[in-house]
């Protein structure tokens, strides 16, 4: 599995490294450009997310119909062009356009769908954890490299690095990533329509979770550089941009440590909902400290609490969506989930920028607290995916014809499909209603 997942994880990590590397310094840099103010800076920080929102679902659908690799290539090329424009920007509006174009290469859901194609569901949590780990490592590297390179050589150099990293991702795509297996399903044209990815109640709860998660993340990356590098007269702490790594690295290390138990309890022990609720509480407390801290130490503690809560979501979010979605909807469902995430990131940047510009960081913190209370209630009604099971059966031992009628004769069957490449039938069922032995007995030749 490592050989299958690692190249795709590296592609995602390189792309996210390109996005992350500017985050520690972007808001402070954008504020210094011609025509800038806190509101426009918020659009720049979250701007890439608006076009991500628009193109996530089209990219997911395109990958379902035209193939994952072709779609990934197209998205990475667009991302490179946007990075180059951002690197050449000399005013806030050109930078904004570059960020919008960066986001138009919306490949996040395509990579996750491809991992879901290549890895069995029982191993998917491990696969997602590998991907999450590489993303987290790229984040940690970005928290060091971003402030240092941006501080010593200029933030424009960071965008050139971003373009180079995306080019490296294209090379990995065509030299190391395997071709997904051919999957055959029996869904009708009606069942394949886009509206069906909104019918599953658990999927809808995950979509809104993506929205909250990303909107609050953008607000954090908006407020941290501005407050840490701002003057003491304006409520900041007067740090230099080059010193920001001292804030991010401890927070990132604690966040990485928290990811391990979150993945274990969320996947192995089926406590994902409970992990989410703990994470939300940590995020809310972290923002309250960031909003009202009167010294840098308390502010940094708030940053650490935020990162702990934020990172505990990472190994579970994509995995849960891929479990709740039917096989023919994975690309579309992950596209919808990522669209909600990127829309949240855009709204978070705009709303956070407006609140900082018009009110104060304390007002922003109180708004985040309100969002977290609503989010906590929303998650409390989620059903953990562990009640769903999968049965894998070889073509030579089990009847493919009987599969077509089992939904009519057995309760609790959620979906079924054939993996033509590996020669197996896959049946997903509700453990509270059906069991594996009865399914095998019904389908045996």
C-alpha positions as CSV (number, residue, x, y, z in Angstrom):
1,X,0.0,0.0,0.0
2,X,2.9,2.4,0.8
3,X,4.1,2.1,-2.8
4,X,0.7,2.9,-4.1
5,X,-0.2,5.8,-1.8
6,X,3.1,7.5,-1.3
7,X,3.5,9.0,-4.8
8,X,0.0,10.5,-4.7
9,X,0.7,11.7,-1.2
10,X,3.8,13.4,-2.4
11,X,1.9,15.2,-5.2
12,X,-0.6,16.5,-2.6
13,X,2.2,17.4,-0.2
14,X,4.1,19.3,-2.9
15,X,1.0,21.2,-3.9
16,X,0.1,22.0,-0.3
17,X,3.7,23.0,0.5
18,X,3.3,25.5,-2.3
19,X,0.1,26.9,-0.7
20,X,1.3,26.6,2.9
21,X,4.7,28.2,2.3
22,X,3.2,31.7,1.8
23,X,0.5,31.4,4.6
24,X,2.8,32.4,7.5
25,X,3.7,35.7,5.9
26,X,1.0,36.3,3.2
27,X,-1.3,38.6,5.2
28,X,1.6,40.8,6.4
29,X,3.1,40.9,2.9
30,X,-0.2,41.7,1.1
31,X,-0.9,44.5,3.6
32,X,2.3,46.2,2.3
33,X,1.2,46.3,-1.4
34,X,-0.3,49.2,-3.2
35,X,-4.0,49.7,-2.7
36,X,-4.2,47.2,0.2
37,X,-6.3,47.2,3.4
38,X,-7.3,44.4,5.9
39,X,-10.4,43.6,3.9
40,X,-8.6,43.1,0.6
41,X,-5.9,41.1,2.4
42,X,-8.6,38.8,3.7
43,X,-9.7,38.2,0.0
44,X,-6.0,37.5,-0.9
45,X,-5.5,35.0,1.9
46,X,-8.8,33.2,1.1
47,X,-9.0,34.1,-2.6
48,X,-7.6,30.8,-4.0
49,X,-10.4,29.1,-2.1
50,X,-13.2,30.8,-4.1
51,X,-12.0,29.3,-7.4
52,X,-11.4,26.0,-5.6
53,X,-15.0,26.1,-4.6
54,X,-16.2,26.7,-8.2
55,X,-14.0,24.0,-9.7
56,X,-13.8,21.2,-7.2
57,X,-17.0,19.5,-8.3
58,X,-16.2,19.9,-12.1
59,X,-12.8,18.4,-11.5
60,X,-14.2,15.5,-9.5
61,X,-16.8,14.8,-12.2
62,X,-14.1,15.1,-14.9
63,X,-11.9,12.6,-13.1
64,X,-14.8,10.1,-12.8
65,X,-15.5,10.4,-16.6
66,X,-12.1,11.2,-18.2
67,X,-9.6,9.6,-15.8
68,X,-7.8,10.8,-12.7
69,X,-4.3,11.3,-14.3
70,X,-5.4,13.6,-17.1
71,X,-7.4,15.7,-14.6
72,X,-4.5,16.0,-12.2
73,X,-2.2,17.2,-15.0
74,X,-4.7,19.8,-16.1
75,X,-5.1,21.1,-12.6
76,X,-1.4,21.3,-11.8
77,X,-0.7,23.3,-15.0
78,X,-3.3,25.9,-14.0
79,X,-1.8,26.0,-10.5
80,X,1.7,26.7,-12.0
81,X,0.4,29.6,-14.1
82,X,-1.3,31.2,-11.1
83,X,1.8,30.9,-9.0
84,X,3.9,32.7,-11.6
85,X,1.4,35.5,-11.8
86,X,1.4,35.9,-8.0
87,X,5.2,35.9,-8.1
88,X,5.2,38.8,-10.6
89,X,2.6,40.9,-8.7
90,X,3.4,44.4,-7.7
91,X,-0.1,45.4,-6.4
92,X,-2.9,43.9,-4.3
93,X,-5.2,43.2,-7.3
94,X,-2.6,41.3,-9.4
95,X,-1.8,39.2,-6.4
96,X,-5.5,38.6,-5.9
97,X,-5.8,37.4,-9.5
98,X,-2.8,35.1,-9.1
99,X,-4.4,33.6,-6.0
100,X,-7.7,33.1,-7.8
101,X,-5.9,31.3,-10.6
102,X,-3.9,29.1,-8.2
103,X,-7.2,27.9,-6.8
104,X,-8.7,27.1,-10.2
105,X,-6.4,24.0,-10.3
106,X,-8.8,22.1,-8.0
107,X,-7.2,18.6,-7.7
108,X,-7.7,17.8,-4.0
109,X,-10.8,15.7,-4.5
110,X,-9.2,13.9,-7.5
111,X,-6.2,12.7,-5.5
112,X,-8.4,11.5,-2.7
113,X,-10.7,9.7,-5.1
114,X,-7.7,8.1,-6.7
115,X,-6.5,6.8,-3.4
116,X,-10.0,5.4,-2.7
117,X,-9.8,3.6,-6.1
118,X,-6.4,2.0,-5.3
119,X,-6.9,1.1,-1.6
120,X,-9.5,-1.1,0.1
121,X,-11.8,0.7,2.5
122,X,-10.4,-1.1,5.5
123,X,-6.9,0.2,4.7
124,X,-8.2,3.6,3.6
125,X,-7.7,5.2,7.1
126,X,-4.1,4.1,7.0
127,X,-3.7,5.5,3.4
128,X,-5.4,8.8,4.4
129,X,-3.1,9.0,7.5
130,X,-0.1,8.6,5.2
131,X,-1.4,11.4,3.0
132,X,-2.3,13.5,6.1
133,X,1.2,12.9,7.5
134,X,2.9,14.1,4.3
135,X,0.7,17.2,4.2
136,X,1.5,17.8,7.9
137,X,5.2,17.5,7.2
138,X,4.9,19.9,4.3
139,X,3.1,22.3,6.6
140,X,5.8,22.0,9.2
141,X,8.5,22.7,6.5
142,X,6.4,25.7,5.2
143,X,6.2,27.2,8.7
144,X,10.0,27.4,8.8
145,X,10.9,28.1,5.1
146,X,8.1,30.6,4.6
147,X,9.1,33.2,7.2
148,X,12.9,32.7,6.5
149,X,12.8,32.8,2.7
150,X,10.1,35.5,2.7
151,X,11.8,37.6,5.3
152,X,15.3,37.4,3.8
153,X,14.6,37.2,0.0
154,X,11.1,38.4,-0.5
155,X,7.6,36.7,-0.6
156,X,7.7,36.7,-4.4
157,X,10.4,34.0,-4.2
158,X,8.0,31.8,-2.3
159,X,5.6,31.9,-5.3
160,X,8.4,30.9,-7.7
161,X,9.2,28.0,-5.3
162,X,5.5,27.1,-5.5
163,X,5.6,26.9,-9.3
164,X,8.7,24.6,-9.1
165,X,7.1,22.3,-6.6
166,X,4.0,21.9,-8.8
167,X,6.2,21.0,-11.8
168,X,7.9,18.3,-9.7
169,X,4.5,17.0,-8.8
170,X,3.8,16.5,-12.6
171,X,6.9,14.4,-12.9
172,X,5.9,12.2,-10.0
173,X,2.4,11.8,-11.5
174,X,3.8,10.2,-14.7
175,X,6.7,8.3,-13.3
176,X,5.4,6.8,-10.1
177,X,1.6,6.8,-9.8
178,X,-0.1,3.6,-10.8
179,X,-3.2,3.4,-13.0
180,X,-6.4,2.9,-11.0
181,X,-8.3,-0.4,-11.4
182,X,-11.3,-0.6,-13.7
183,X,-14.5,-0.5,-11.6
184,X,-17.9,-1.7,-12.9
185,X,-21.1,-0.7,-11.1
186,X,-24.8,-1.2,-11.9
187,X,-26.3,2.1,-11.0
188,X,-29.0,3.6,-13.2
189,X,-28.6,6.9,-14.9
190,X,-31.0,8.4,-12.4
191,X,-28.8,7.2,-9.4
192,X,-25.7,8.7,-11.1
193,X,-27.0,12.2,-11.0
194,X,-25.3,14.8,-9.0
195,X,-28.2,15.4,-6.6
196,X,-27.7,11.9,-5.1
197,X,-24.5,13.0,-3.3
198,X,-26.7,15.2,-1.2
199,X,-29.2,12.5,-0.2
200,X,-27.0,10.8,2.4
201,X,-27.5,12.5,5.8
202,X,-24.0,11.6,7.0
203,X,-22.4,13.1,3.8
204,X,-24.4,16.3,4.4
205,X,-23.0,16.6,7.9
206,X,-19.5,16.1,6.6
207,X,-19.9,18.8,3.9
208,X,-20.8,21.4,6.6
209,X,-17.9,20.2,8.7
210,X,-15.6,20.9,5.9
211,X,-17.1,24.4,5.6
212,X,-16.5,25.2,9.3
213,X,-13.1,23.6,9.4
214,X,-11.6,25.6,6.5
215,X,-13.3,28.9,7.3
216,X,-11.9,29.0,10.8
217,X,-8.5,27.9,9.5
218,X,-8.3,30.9,7.1
219,X,-9.2,33.2,10.0
220,X,-6.4,31.8,12.0
221,X,-3.8,32.4,9.2
222,X,-5.2,35.8,8.7
223,X,-4.9,36.9,12.4
224,X,-1.6,35.2,13.4
225,X,0.9,37.1,11.2
226,X,-0.9,40.4,11.5
227,X,-1.1,40.3,15.3
228,X,2.4,38.8,15.9
229,X,4.1,41.4,13.6
230,X,1.8,44.3,14.3
231,X,2.9,47.3,16.4
232,X,2.1,47.3,20.1
233,X,0.2,50.5,19.6
234,X,-2.2,48.6,17.3
235,X,-2.6,45.6,19.7
236,X,0.2,43.6,18.1
237,X,3.3,42.1,19.6
238,X,6.0,43.6,17.4
239,X,7.7,40.4,16.1
240,X,9.7,40.3,12.9
241,X,8.4,38.2,10.0
242,X,11.6,36.1,10.2
243,X,10.6,35.1,13.8
244,X,7.2,33.7,13.0
245,X,8.5,30.1,12.7
246,X,8.9,30.2,16.4
247,X,5.2,30.5,16.7
248,X,4.2,27.9,14.1
249,X,6.7,25.1,14.8
250,X,5.6,24.4,18.4
251,X,2.0,24.5,17.3
252,X,2.6,22.2,14.4
253,X,4.5,19.7,16.5
254,X,1.7,19.5,19.0
255,X,-0.8,19.2,16.1
256,X,1.2,16.3,14.6
257,X,1.3,14.5,17.9
258,X,-2.5,14.9,18.3
259,X,-3.1,13.4,14.8
260,X,-2.0,9.9,15.9
261,X,-4.5,9.3,18.7
262,X,-7.2,11.0,16.6
263,X,-6.6,8.6,13.8
264,X,-6.5,5.5,16.1
265,X,-9.6,6.4,18.1
266,X,-11.5,7.8,15.1
267,X,-10.9,4.8,12.8
268,X,-9.9,1.7,14.8
269,X,-12.3,2.4,17.7
270,X,-15.0,4.1,15.6
271,X,-15.0,7.3,17.8
272,X,-14.7,9.8,14.9
273,X,-17.7,11.9,16.1
274,X,-16.2,12.1,19.6
275,X,-12.8,13.2,18.2
276,X,-14.5,15.9,16.2
277,X,-16.2,17.3,19.2
278,X,-13.0,17.4,21.2
279,X,-11.3,19.1,18.3
280,X,-14.0,21.8,18.1
281,X,-13.6,22.6,21.8
282,X,-9.8,22.9,21.4
283,X,-10.3,25.3,18.4
284,X,-12.8,27.4,20.2
285,X,-10.5,27.8,23.3
286,X,-7.5,28.5,21.1
287,X,-9.3,31.3,19.3
288,X,-10.5,32.9,22.6
289,X,-6.9,33.1,23.7
290,X,-5.8,34.5,20.4
291,X,-8.6,37.1,20.5
292,X,-8.0,38.3,24.0
293,X,-4.4,37.5,24.9
294,X,-2.5,40.5,26.3
295,X,1.0,39.0,25.7
296,X,2.7,36.9,23.1
297,X,3.0,33.8,25.3
298,X,-0.8,33.5,25.8
299,X,-1.4,34.2,22.1
300,X,1.0,31.4,21.2
301,X,-0.7,29.0,23.6
302,X,-3.9,29.9,21.7
303,X,-2.2,29.1,18.4
304,X,-1.1,25.7,19.8
305,X,-4.6,24.8,20.9
306,X,-6.0,25.8,17.6
307,X,-3.5,23.6,15.7
308,X,-4.2,20.7,18.0
309,X,-7.9,20.9,17.3
310,X,-7.4,21.6,13.6
311,X,-5.0,18.7,13.0
312,X,-7.1,16.1,14.8
313,X,-9.6,16.5,12.0
314,X,-7.0,15.8,9.3
315,X,-6.7,12.0,9.2
316,X,-10.5,11.6,9.4
317,X,-12.2,14.1,7.1
318,X,-11.5,12.7,3.6
319,X,-11.7,9.1,4.9
320,X,-15.2,9.6,6.3
321,X,-16.5,11.1,3.0
322,X,-15.0,8.3,1.0
323,X,-16.7,5.8,3.3
324,X,-20.1,7.4,3.2
325,X,-20.1,7.9,-0.6
326,X,-21.1,5.2,-3.0
327,X,-18.3,3.9,-5.3
328,X,-19.6,5.8,-8.4
329,X,-19.9,9.0,-6.4
330,X,-16.6,9.2,-4.7
331,X,-15.1,11.8,-7.0
332,X,-18.2,13.9,-7.0
333,X,-18.8,13.6,-3.2
334,X,-15.2,14.5,-2.4
335,X,-15.5,17.3,-4.9
336,X,-18.6,18.6,-3.1
337,X,-16.8,18.3,0.3
338,X,-13.8,20.1,-0.9
339,X,-16.0,22.8,-2.5
340,X,-17.6,23.4,0.9
341,X,-14.1,23.5,2.4
342,X,-12.7,26.0,-0.1
343,X,-15.9,28.1,0.0
344,X,-15.4,28.2,3.8
345,X,-11.8,29.2,3.4
346,X,-12.9,32.1,1.1
347,X,-15.7,33.2,3.4
348,X,-13.4,32.9,6.4
349,X,-10.8,35.2,4.8
350,X,-13.3,37.8,3.7
351,X,-15.3,37.8,6.9
352,X,-12.2,37.7,9.1
353,X,-10.6,40.5,7.2
354,X,-13.8,42.6,7.5
355,X,-14.0,42.0,11.2
356,X,-10.3,42.9,11.8
357,X,-10.7,46.0,9.6
358,X,-14.0,47.2,11.1
359,X,-13.8,45.9,14.7
360,X,-11.1,43.9,16.6
361,X,-9.6,40.5,17.0
362,X,-11.7,40.0,20.1
363,X,-14.8,40.4,18.0
364,X,-13.4,37.8,15.6
365,X,-12.7,35.4,18.4
366,X,-16.3,35.7,19.7
367,X,-17.7,35.1,16.3
368,X,-15.5,31.9,16.0
369,X,-16.8,30.8,19.4
370,X,-20.4,31.1,18.1
371,X,-19.5,29.1,15.0
372,X,-17.9,26.4,17.1
373,X,-21.1,26.1,19.2
374,X,-23.2,25.5,16.1
375,X,-20.6,23.2,14.7
376,X,-20.5,21.1,17.9
377,X,-24.3,20.7,17.8
378,X,-24.2,19.7,14.1
379,X,-21.5,17.1,14.7
380,X,-23.3,15.6,17.7
381,X,-25.9,14.2,15.3
382,X,-23.3,12.4,13.0
383,X,-23.4,8.6,12.9
384,X,-19.9,7.1,12.9
385,X,-19.1,5.1,9.7
386,X,-18.1,2.0,11.6
387,X,-21.6,0.6,11.4
388,X,-20.9,0.0,7.7
389,X,-19.0,-3.1,6.6
390,X,-17.5,-4.5,3.3
391,X,-17.4,-8.0,2.0
392,X,-14.8,-8.9,-0.7
393,X,-15.5,-12.0,-2.8
394,X,-13.6,-13.6,-5.7
395,X,-15.3,-14.0,-9.1
396,X,-14.6,-17.7,-9.3
397,X,-16.3,-18.5,-6.0
398,X,-19.3,-16.1,-5.9
399,X,-22.1,-15.3,-8.3
400,X,-21.9,-12.0,-10.1
401,X,-25.5,-12.5,-11.3
402,X,-26.9,-13.0,-7.8
403,X,-25.4,-9.6,-6.8
404,X,-27.9,-7.9,-9.0
405,X,-30.9,-9.2,-7.1
406,X,-29.5,-9.2,-3.5
407,X,-30.8,-5.7,-2.8
408,X,-34.3,-7.0,-3.4
409,X,-33.9,-10.1,-1.2
410,X,-31.7,-8.9,1.6
411,X,-32.1,-5.9,3.9
412,X,-29.2,-3.7,4.9
413,X,-27.3,-3.8,1.5
414,X,-26.0,-0.3,0.9
415,X,-24.2,-0.9,-2.4
416,X,-22.3,-3.4,-4.5
417,X,-19.8,-3.3,-7.4
418,X,-17.2,-5.3,-9.2
419,X,-13.5,-4.6,-9.3
420,X,-12.6,-6.0,-12.8
421,X,-8.9,-5.5,-12.4
422,X,-8.6,-7.5,-9.2
423,X,-11.5,-9.9,-10.0
424,X,-13.5,-9.3,-6.9
425,X,-17.1,-8.5,-6.0
426,X,-17.5,-5.8,-3.2
427,X,-20.7,-5.5,-1.1
428,X,-21.1,-2.8,1.4
429,X,-23.7,-3.4,4.1
430,X,-25.2,-2.0,7.4
431,X,-23.8,-4.1,10.3
432,X,-26.9,-3.4,12.3
433,X,-29.1,-5.0,9.8
434,X,-27.1,-7.6,7.7
435,X,-24.0,-9.7,8.4
436,X,-21.1,-11.0,6.3
437,X,-21.9,-14.7,6.6
438,X,-25.4,-14.3,5.2
439,X,-24.1,-12.2,2.3
440,X,-21.5,-14.8,1.4
441,X,-24.0,-17.6,1.8
442,X,-26.4,-15.9,-0.6
443,X,-23.8,-15.2,-3.3
444,X,-21.9,-18.5,-3.2
445,X,-22.0,-20.4,-6.5
